[in-house]
Amino acid sequence: MPEGDTIWRTAETLRAALEGKRITVARPDALKRFAGRTVTEVKPVGKHLLIRFDNGLAIHSHMRMQGAWHVYRRGERWRRPAWQVKALLETDDAVAVCFAAPVVGLVRDEATRVGHLGPDILGDAWSVDDVVARARTLGPRPAGELLLDQRITAGIGNVYRCETLWQRRVSPFRSSAELSDEELAALFEAARHAMRANLRSGPRRHFPGYGSGAVHGRAGRPCPRCGARIQVRAQGEHARLAYWCPACQT
């Protein structure tokens, strides 16, 4: 699933192509009302994306596992098939196409879609003290579940969850009640630091000091820090796979 850094890079690409531009063609039929309107803002909110228009409406999208926004020059060949198109916005010189996203809809009151989210972990106004306070209001929770809870801070996905916990030597199953506020803050700040470092990277993420990742997707392989075998187990309500080193994440 695209995580917050991917959505921020997508928003930057869409912003360059659409922001301040007049839409000449909008599809499918539910979006035709945007033909002739101007894009006023492209805004990432965690894993969600909002494209706002001068008529007070916005297109809200969430990529889940399979979705993606692409931007093409007019006449350029698409890299995905037309039957996957969920939204298309064309200007005089560019075509923005949303492929295969399961969530694409019109909104006027954005709070109905993103109002439940905590502060975007990549936002300039992000405050770790606010995030720790939000985490504490939920009561004791496994650390791995806290990092994925978008109500606390929006944008962290499974890759950054696993890599952050490994970096900080915390088991995904350790209760937040056993962690001090300083230790919780260090977890969230480590995730933010890694994600911000990848805002200018390509699709392959890089983690300083250990390349493309230490634990995520590496079940059965040696931990790059201690050599123990990486383990994997489903965790939480949505059974997301937690990868961790049993020897150095205690």
C-alpha positions as protocol buffer text, in pm:
chain_id: "A"
residue {
  index: 1
  type: MET
  ca { x: 0 y: 0 z: 0 }
}
residue {
  index: 2
  type: PRO
  ca { x: 137 y: 347 z: -81 }
}
residue {
  index: 3
  type: GLU
  ca { x: 246 y: 516 z: 240 }
}
residue {
  index: 4
  type: GLY
  ca { x: 260 y: 884 z: 325 }
}
residue {
  index: 5
  type: ASP
  ca { x: 585 y: 954 z: 142 }
}
residue {
  index: 6
  type: THR
  ca { x: 447 y: 805 z: -182 }
}
residue {
  index: 7
  type: ILE
  ca { x: 129 y: 1012 z: -155 }
}
residue {
  index: 8
  type: TRP
  ca { x: 334 y: 1329 z: -96 }
}
residue {
  index: 9
  type: ARG
  ca { x: 542 y: 1259 z: -407 }
}
residue {
  index: 10
  type: THR
  ca { x: 223 y: 1190 z: -603 }
}
residue {
  index: 11
  type: ALA
  ca { x: 71 y: 1516 z: -482 }
}
residue {
  index: 12
  type: GLU
  ca { x: 382 y: 1705 z: -591 }
}
residue {
  index: 13
  type: THR
  ca { x: 358 y: 1557 z: -941 }
}
residue {
  index: 14
  type: LEU
  ca { x: -13 y: 1635 z: -965 }
}
residue {
  index: 15
  type: ARG
  ca { x: 43 y: 1983 z: -829 }
}
residue {
  index: 16
  type: ALA
  ca { x: 289 y: 2064 z: -1106 }
}
residue {
  index: 17
  type: ALA
  ca { x: 49 y: 1935 z: -1371 }
}
residue {
  index: 18
  type: LEU
  ca { x: -286 y: 2062 z: -1240 }
}
residue {
  index: 19
  type: GLU
  ca { x: -267 y: 2334 z: -979 }
}
residue {
  index: 20
  type: GLY
  ca { x: -393 y: 2666 z: -1115 }
}
residue {
  index: 21
  type: LYS
  ca { x: -488 y: 2498 z: -1445 }
}
residue {
  index: 22
  type: ARG
  ca { x: -827 y: 2485 z: -1613 }
}
residue {
  index: 23
  type: ILE
  ca { x: -964 y: 2135 z: -1669 }
}
residue {
  index: 24
  type: THR
  ca { x: -1074 y: 2076 z: -2028 }
}
residue {
  index: 25
  type: VAL
  ca { x: -1188 y: 1714 z: -1997 }
}
residue {
  index: 26
  type: ALA
  ca { x: -1300 y: 1523 z: -1687 }
}
residue {
  index: 27
  type: ARG
  ca { x: -1412 y: 1161 z: -1677 }
}
residue {
  index: 28
  type: PRO
  ca { x: -1606 y: 949 z: -1589 }
}
residue {
  index: 29
  type: ASP
  ca { x: -1952 y: 1101 z: -1590 }
}
residue {
  index: 30
  type: ALA
  ca { x: -1949 y: 1167 z: -1215 }
}
residue {
  index: 31
  type: LEU
  ca { x: -1656 y: 1405 z: -1269 }
}
residue {
  index: 32
  type: LYS
  ca { x: -1782 y: 1590 z: -1579 }
}
residue {
  index: 33
  type: ARG
  ca { x: -1882 y: 1886 z: -1364 }
}
residue {
  index: 34
  type: PHE
  ca { x: -1510 y: 1969 z: -1331 }
}
residue {
  index: 35
  type: ALA
  ca { x: -1468 y: 2043 z: -1701 }
}
residue {
  index: 36
  type: GLY
  ca { x: -1415 y: 2418 z: -1720 }
}
residue {
  index: 37
  type: ARG
  ca { x: -1321 y: 2443 z: -1352 }
}
residue {
  index: 38
  type: THR
  ca { x: -977 y: 2530 z: -1210 }
}
residue {
  index: 39
  type: VAL
  ca { x: -775 y: 2319 z: -971 }
}
residue {
  index: 40
  type: THR
  ca { x: -698 y: 2529 z: -664 }
}
residue {
  index: 41
  type: GLU
  ca { x: -499 y: 2282 z: -453 }
}
residue {
  index: 42
  type: VAL
  ca { x: -362 y: 1930 z: -445 }
}
residue {
  index: 43
  type: LYS
  ca { x: -326 y: 1817 z: -85 }
}
residue {
  index: 44
  type: PRO
  ca { x: -196 y: 1492 z: 68 }
}
residue {
  index: 45
  type: VAL
  ca { x: -350 y: 1389 z: 399 }
}
residue {
  index: 46
  type: GLY
  ca { x: -170 y: 1081 z: 528 }
}
residue {
  index: 47
  type: LYS
  ca { x: -252 y: 808 z: 275 }
}
residue {
  index: 48
  type: HIS
  ca { x: -540 y: 1013 z: 130 }
}
residue {
  index: 49
  type: LEU
  ca { x: -524 y: 1264 z: -154 }
}
residue {
  index: 50
  type: LEU
  ca { x: -751 y: 1566 z: -215 }
}
residue {
  index: 51
  type: ILE
  ca { x: -774 y: 1762 z: -541 }
}
residue {
  index: 52
  type: ARG
  ca { x: -966 y: 2083 z: -474 }
}
residue {
  index: 53
  type: PHE
  ca { x: -1149 y: 2295 z: -732 }
}
residue {
  index: 54
  type: ASP
  ca { x: -1276 y: 2651 z: -754 }
}
residue {
  index: 55
  type: ASN
  ca { x: -1639 y: 2538 z: -715 }
}
residue {
  index: 56
  type: GLY
  ca { x: -1582 y: 2425 z: -356 }
}
residue {
  index: 57
  type: LEU
  ca { x: -1573 y: 2054 z: -438 }
}
residue {
  index: 58
  type: ALA
  ca { x: -1284 y: 1813 z: -419 }
}
residue {
  index: 59
  type: ILE
  ca { x: -1192 y: 1471 z: -552 }
}
residue {
  index: 60
  type: HIS
  ca { x: -1094 y: 1242 z: -268 }
}
residue {
  index: 61
  type: SER
  ca { x: -889 y: 931 z: -346 }
}
residue {
  index: 62
  type: HIS
  ca { x: -724 y: 651 z: -150 }
}
residue {
  index: 63
  type: MET
  ca { x: -495 y: 413 z: -334 }
}
residue {
  index: 64
  type: ARG
  ca { x: -517 y: 109 z: -100 }
}
residue {
  index: 65
  type: MET
  ca { x: -302 y: -170 z: -246 }
}
residue {
  index: 66
  type: GLN
  ca { x: -345 y: -131 z: -620 }
}
residue {
  index: 67
  type: GLY
  ca { x: -422 y: 232 z: -704 }
}
residue {
  index: 68
  type: ALA
  ca { x: -195 y: 498 z: -856 }
}
residue {
  index: 69
  type: TRP
  ca { x: -213 y: 846 z: -1010 }
}
residue {
  index: 70
  type: HIS
  ca { x: -9 y: 900 z: -1328 }
}
residue {
  index: 71
  type: VAL
  ca { x: 59 y: 1220 z: -1521 }
}
residue {
  index: 72
  type: TYR
  ca { x: 117 y: 1209 z: -1898 }
}
residue {
  index: 73
  type: ARG
  ca { x: 175 y: 1454 z: -2178 }
}
residue {
  index: 74
  type: ARG
  ca { x: -121 y: 1475 z: -2412 }
}
residue {
  index: 75
  type: GLY
  ca { x: -93 y: 1192 z: -2663 }
}
residue {
  index: 76
  type: GLU
  ca { x: 161 y: 1000 z: -2455 }
}
residue {
  index: 77
  type: ARG
  ca { x: 101 y: 626 z: -2423 }
}
residue {
  index: 78
  type: TRP
  ca { x: -32 y: 516 z: -2083 }
}
residue {
  index: 79
  type: ARG
  ca { x: 156 y: 262 z: -1875 }
}
residue {
  index: 80
  type: ARG
  ca { x: -162 y: 95 z: -1748 }
}
residue {
  index: 81
  type: PRO
  ca { x: -475 y: -19 z: -1937 }
}
residue {
  index: 82
  type: ALA
  ca { x: -772 y: 211 z: -1993 }
}
residue {
  index: 83
  type: TRP
  ca { x: -1014 y: -27 z: -1823 }
}
residue {
  index: 84
  type: GLN
  ca { x: -843 y: 52 z: -1491 }
}
residue {
  index: 85
  type: VAL
  ca { x: -922 y: 425 z: -1515 }
}
residue {
  index: 86
  type: LYS
  ca { x: -1115 y: 559 z: -1215 }
}
residue {
  index: 87
  type: ALA
  ca { x: -1063 y: 930 z: -1282 }
}
residue {
  index: 88
  type: LEU
  ca { x: -919 y: 1143 z: -1562 }
}
residue {
  index: 89
  type: LEU
  ca { x: -844 y: 1515 z: -1559 }
}
residue {
  index: 90
  type: GLU
  ca { x: -705 y: 1679 z: -1872 }
}
residue {
  index: 91
  type: THR
  ca { x: -561 y: 2027 z: -1917 }
}
residue {
  index: 92
  type: ASP
  ca { x: -424 y: 2195 z: -2229 }
}
residue {
  index: 93
  type: ASP
  ca { x: -89 y: 2019 z: -2184 }
}
residue {
  index: 94
  type: ALA
  ca { x: -126 y: 1729 z: -1940 }
}
residue {
  index: 95
  type: VAL
  ca { x: -345 y: 1432 z: -1852 }
}
residue {
  index: 96
  type: ALA
  ca { x: -375 y: 1309 z: -1492 }
}
residue {
  index: 97
  type: VAL
  ca { x: -515 y: 958 z: -1466 }
}
residue {
  index: 98
  type: CYS
  ca { x: -607 y: 763 z: -1153 }
}
residue {
  index: 99
  type: PHE
  ca { x: -582 y: 389 z: -1211 }
}
residue {
  index: 100
  type: ALA
  ca { x: -745 y: 112 z: -1006 }
}
residue {
  index: 101
  type: ALA
  ca { x: -797 y: 311 z: -687 }
}
residue {
  index: 102
  type: PRO
  ca { x: -1084 y: 155 z: -491 }
}
residue {
  index: 103
  type: VAL
  ca { x: -1176 y: 491 z: -332 }
}
residue {
  index: 104
  type: VAL
  ca { x: -1244 y: 786 z: -564 }
}
residue {
  index: 105
  type: GLY
  ca { x: -1530 y: 1023 z: -491 }
}
residue {
  index: 106
  type: LEU
  ca { x: -1657 y: 1380 z: -478 }
}
residue {
  index: 107
  type: VAL
  ca { x: -1665 y: 1561 z: -146 }
}
residue {
  index: 108
  type: ARG
  ca { x: -1767 y: 1905 z: -30 }
}
residue {
  index: 109
  type: ASP
  ca { x: -1715 y: 1847 z: 342 }
}
residue {
  index: 110
  type: GLU
  ca { x: -1371 y: 1688 z: 356 }
}
residue {
  index: 111
  type: ALA
  ca { x: -1408 y: 1609 z: 724 }
}
residue {
  index: 112
  type: THR
  ca { x: -1639 y: 1324 z: 632 }
}
residue {
  index: 113
  type: ARG
  ca { x: -1343 y: 1151 z: 467 }
}
residue {
  index: 114
  type: VAL
  ca { x: -1033 y: 1268 z: 655 }
}
residue {
  index: 115
  type: GLY
  ca { x: -1164 y: 1434 z: 972 }
}
residue {
  index: 116
  type: HIS
  ca { x: -1090 y: 1124 z: 1180 }
}
residue {
  index: 117
  type: LEU
  ca { x: -720 y: 1130 z: 1094 }
}
residue {
  index: 118
  type: GLY
  ca { x: -444 y: 1250 z: 1318 }
}
residue {
  index: 119
  type: PRO
  ca { x: -190 y: 1508 z: 1196 }
}
residue {
  index: 120
  type: ASP
  ca { x: -3 y: 1415 z: 879 }
}
residue {
  index: 121
  type: ILE
  ca { x: 335 y: 1284 z: 988 }
}
residue {
  index: 122
  type: LEU
  ca { x: 503 y: 1472 z: 700 }
}
residue {
  index: 123
  type: GLY
  ca { x: 334 y: 1806 z: 763 }
}
residue {
  index: 124
  type: ASP
  ca { x: 534 y: 2108 z: 872 }
}
residue {
  index: 125
  type: ALA
  ca { x: 301 y: 2167 z: 1168 }
}
residue {
  index: 126
  type: TRP
  ca { x: 342 y: 1812 z: 1301 }
}
residue {
  index: 127
  type: SER
  ca { x: 408 y: 1797 z: 1678 }
}
residue {
  index: 128
  type: VAL
  ca { x: 543 y: 1485 z: 1844 }
}
residue {
  index: 129
  type: ASP
  ca { x: 402 y: 1595 z: 2181 }
}
residue {
  index: 130
  type: ASP
  ca { x: 53 y: 1609 z: 2028 }
}
residue {
  index: 131
  type: VAL
  ca { x: 102 y: 1266 z: 1871 }
}
residue {
  index: 132
  type: VAL
  ca { x: 219 y: 1105 z: 2197 }
}
residue {
  index: 133
  type: ALA
  ca { x: -79 y: 1258 z: 2377 }
}
residue {
  index: 134
  type: ARG
  ca { x: -312 y: 1110 z: 2113 }
}
residue {
  index: 135
  type: ALA
  ca { x: -148 y: 771 z: 2155 }
}
residue {
  index: 136
  type: ARG
  ca { x: -196 y: 779 z: 2531 }
}
residue {
  index: 137
  type: THR
  ca { x: -569 y: 851 z: 2501 }
}
residue {
  index: 138
  type: LEU
  ca { x: -616 y: 510 z: 2336 }
}
residue {
  index: 139
  type: GLY
  ca { x: -482 y: 325 z: 2638 }
}
residue {
  index: 140
  type: PRO
  ca { x: -223 y: 47 z: 2634 }
}
residue {
  index: 141
  type: ARG
  ca { x: -172 y: -92 z: 2284 }
}
residue {
  index: 142
  type: PRO
  ca { x: 101 y: -299 z: 2115 }
}
residue {
  index: 143
  type: ALA
  ca { x: 361 y: -62 z: 1971 }
}
residue {
  index: 144
  type: GLY
  ca { x: 316 y: -207 z: 1621 }
}
residue {
  index: 145
  type: GLU
  ca { x: -55 y: -129 z: 1626 }
}
residue {
  index: 146
  type: LEU
  ca { x: -1 y: 225 z: 1753 }
}
residue {
  index: 147
  type: LEU
  ca { x: 227 y: 314 z: 1465 }
}
residue {
  index: 148
  type: LEU
  ca { x: -34 y: 202 z: 1210 }
}
residue {
  index: 149
  type: ASP
  ca { x: -327 y: 377 z: 1380 }
}
residue {
  index: 150
  type: GLN
  ca { x: -405 y: 669 z: 1148 }
}
residue {
  index: 151
  type: ARG
  ca { x: -604 y: 843 z: 1423 }
}
residue {
  index: 152
  type: ILE
  ca { x: -277 y: 908 z: 1606 }
}
residue {
  index: 153
  type: THR
  ca { x: -74 y: 1035 z: 1312 }
}
residue {
  index: 154
  type: ALA
  ca { x: -157 y: 979 z: 947 }
}
residue {
  index: 155
  type: GLY
  ca { x: 76 y: 835 z: 686 }
}
residue {
  index: 156
  type: ILE
  ca { x: 275 y: 552 z: 846 }
}
residue {
  index: 157
  type: GLY
  ca { x: 231 y: 219 z: 667 }
}
residue {
  index: 158
  type: ASN
  ca { x: 361 y: -130 z: 726 }
}
residue {
  index: 159
  type: VAL
  ca { x: 708 y: -78 z: 578 }
}
residue {
  index: 160
  type: TYR
  ca { x: 787 y: 220 z: 799 }
}
residue {
  index: 161
  type: ARG
  ca { x: 618 y: 55 z: 1097 }
}
residue {
  index: 162
  type: CYS
  ca { x: 846 y: -250 z: 1075 }
}
residue {
  index: 163
  type: GLU
  ca { x: 1165 y: -60 z: 997 }
}
residue {
  index: 164
  type: THR
  ca { x: 1107 y: 200 z: 1270 }
}
residue {
  index: 165
  type: LEU
  ca { x: 1051 y: -63 z: 1537 }
}
residue {
  index: 166
  type: TRP
  ca { x: 1367 y: -246 z: 1427 }
}
residue {
  index: 167
  type: GLN
  ca { x: 1569 y: 73 z: 1429 }
}
residue {
  index: 168
  type: ARG
  ca { x: 1453 y: 157 z: 1782 }
}
residue {
  index: 169
  type: ARG
  ca { x: 1490 y: -208 z: 1903 }
}
residue {
  index: 170
  type: VAL
  ca { x: 1124 y: -232 z: 2008 }
}
residue {
  index: 171
  type: SER
  ca { x: 914 y: -544 z: 1955 }
}
residue {
  index: 172
  type: PRO
  ca { x: 590 y: -479 z: 1762 }
}
residue {
  index: 173
  type: PHE
  ca { x: 410 y: -670 z: 2038 }
}
residue {
  index: 174
  type: ARG
  ca { x: 546 y: -466 z: 2328 }
}
residue {
  index: 175
  type: SER
  ca { x: 275 y: -273 z: 2510 }
}
residue {
  index: 176
  type: SER
  ca { x: 282 y: 103 z: 2496 }
}
residue {
  index: 177
  type: ALA
  ca { x: 231 y: 92 z: 2874 }
}
residue {
  index: 178
  type: GLU
  ca { x: 592 y: -32 z: 2900 }
}
residue {
  index: 179
  type: LEU
  ca { x: 725 y: 262 z: 2697 }
}
residue {
  index: 180
  type: SER
  ca { x: 789 y: 606 z: 2838 }
}
residue {
  index: 181
  type: ASP
  ca { x: 663 y: 917 z: 2661 }
}
residue {
  index: 182
  type: GLU
  ca { x: 1022 y: 977 z: 2548 }
}
residue {
  index: 183
  type: GLU
  ca { x: 1044 y: 627 z: 2399 }
}
residue {
  index: 184
  type: LEU
  ca { x: 710 y: 668 z: 2220 }
}
residue {
  index: 185
  type: ALA
  ca { x: 820 y: 1007 z: 2089 }
}
residue {
  index: 186
  type: ALA
  ca { x: 1144 y: 853 z: 1959 }
}
residue {
  index: 187
  type: LEU
  ca { x: 944 y: 592 z: 1765 }
}
residue {
  index: 188
  type: PHE
  ca { x: 725 y: 846 z: 1590 }
}
residue {
  index: 189
  type: GLU
  ca { x: 1016 y: 1082 z: 1524 }
}
residue {
  index: 190
  type: ALA
  ca { x: 1221 y: 798 z: 1372 }
}
residue {
  index: 191
  type: ALA
  ca { x: 933 y: 715 z: 1136 }
}
residue {
  index: 192
  type: ARG
  ca { x: 898 y: 1081 z: 1039 }
}
residue {
  index: 193
  type: HIS
  ca { x: 1272 y: 1119 z: 978 }
}
residue {
  index: 194
  type: ALA
  ca { x: 1285 y: 813 z: 751 }
}
residue {
  index: 195
  type: MET
  ca { x: 975 y: 917 z: 556 }
}
residue {
  index: 196
  type: ARG
  ca { x: 1093 y: 1273 z: 504 }
}
residue {
  index: 197
  type: ALA
  ca { x: 1429 y: 1142 z: 383 }
}
residue {
  index: 198
  type: ASN
  ca { x: 1245 y: 953 z: 108 }
}
residue {
  index: 199
  type: LEU
  ca { x: 1031 y: 1241 z: -18 }
}
residue {
  index: 200
  type: ARG
  ca { x: 1277 y: 1304 z: -300 }
}
residue {
  index: 201
  type: SER
  ca { x: 1356 y: 939 z: -375 }
}
residue {
  index: 202
  type: GLY
  ca { x: 1211 y: 712 z: -641 }
}
residue {
  index: 203
  type: PRO
  ca { x: 975 y: 421 z: -581 }
}
residue {
  index: 204
  type: ARG
  ca { x: 1249 y: 226 z: -398 }
}
residue {
  index: 205
  type: ARG
  ca { x: 1285 y: 352 z: -43 }
}
residue {
  index: 206
  type: HIS
  ca { x: 1626 y: 390 z: 121 }
}
residue {
  index: 207
  type: PHE
  ca { x: 1699 y: 367 z: 491 }
}
residue {
  index: 208
  type: PRO
  ca { x: 2028 y: 530 z: 594 }
}
residue {
  index: 209
  type: GLY
  ca { x: 2273 y: 270 z: 716 }
}
residue {
  index: 210
  type: TYR
  ca { x: 2084 y: -36 z: 596 }
}
residue {
  index: 211
  type: GLY
  ca { x: 1978 y: 21 z: 237 }
}
residue {
  index: 212
  type: SER
  ca { x: 1634 y: -89 z: 124 }
}
residue {
  index: 213
  type: GLY
  ca { x: 1528 y: -219 z: 465 }
}
residue {
  index: 214
  type: ALA
  ca { x: 1635 y: -440 z: 753 }
}
residue {
  index: 215
  type: VAL
  ca { x: 1328 y: -652 z: 830 }
}
residue {
  index: 216
  type: HIS
  ca { x: 1024 y: -583 z: 614 }
}
residue {
  index: 217
  type: GLY
  ca { x: 969 y: -868 z: 367 }
}
residue {
  index: 218
  type: ARG
  ca { x: 1277 y: -1051 z: 495 }
}
residue {
  index: 219
  type: ALA
  ca { x: 1123 y: -1335 z: 701 }
}
residue {
  index: 220
  type: GLY
  ca { x: 1374 y: -1615 z: 761 }
}
residue {
  index: 221
  type: ARG
  ca { x: 1673 y: -1404 z: 657 }
}
residue {
  index: 222
  type: PRO
  ca { x: 1940 y: -1287 z: 902 }
}
residue {
  index: 223
  type: CYS
  ca { x: 1899 y: -963 z: 1091 }
}
residue {
  index: 224
  type: PRO
  ca { x: 2163 y: -721 z: 957 }
}
residue {
  index: 225
  type: ARG
  ca { x: 2239 y: -612 z: 1313 }
}
residue {
  index: 226
  type: CYS
  ca { x: 2267 y: -938 z: 1509 }
}
residue {
  index: 227
  type: GLY
  ca { x: 2225 y: -1226 z: 1262 }
}
residue {
  index: 228
  type: ALA
  ca { x: 1913 y: -1380 z: 1418 }
}
residue {
  index: 229
  type: ARG
  ca { x: 1640 y: -1497 z: 1182 }
}
residue {
  index: 230
  type: ILE
  ca { x: 1374 y: -1238 z: 1104 }
}
residue {
  index: 231
  type: GLN
  ca { x: 1026 y: -1351 z: 1206 }
}
residue {
  index: 232
  type: VAL
  ca { x: 683 y: -1255 z: 1073 }
}
residue {
  index: 233
  type: ARG
  ca { x: 338 y: -1270 z: 1229 }
}
residue {
  index: 234
  type: ALA
  ca { x: 0 y: -1114 z: 1156 }
}
residue {
  index: 235
  type: GLN
  ca { x: -87 y: -837 z: 1398 }
}
residue {
  index: 236
  type: GLY
  ca { x: -394 y: -629 z: 1476 }
}
residue {
  index: 237
  type: GLU
  ca { x: -749 y: -606 z: 1353 }
}
residue {
  index: 238
  type: HIS
  ca { x: -646 y: -605 z: 986 }
}
residue {
  index: 239
  type: ALA
  ca { x: -382 y: -878 z: 1031 }
}
residue {
  index: 240
  type: ARG
  ca { x: -99 y: -672 z: 884 }
}
residue {
  index: 241
  type: LEU
  ca { x: 227 y: -866 z: 872 }
}
residue {
  index: 242
  type: ALA
  ca { x: 475 y: -756 z: 1138 }
}
residue {
  index: 243
  type: TYR
  ca { x: 839 y: -839 z: 1062 }
}
residue {
  index: 244
  type: TRP
  ca { x: 1084 y: -823 z: 1351 }
}
residue {
  index: 245
  type: CYS
  ca { x: 1406 y: -961 z: 1496 }
}
residue {
  index: 246
  type: PRO
  ca { x: 1332 y: -1166 z: 1809 }
}
residue {
  index: 247
  type: ALA
  ca { x: 1687 y: -1120 z: 1940 }
}
residue {
  index: 248
  type: CYS
  ca { x: 1734 y: -743 z: 1929 }
}
residue {
  index: 249
  type: GLN
  ca { x: 1371 y: -621 z: 1941 }
}
residue {
  index: 250
  type: THR
  ca { x: 1274 y: -712 z: 2294 }
}
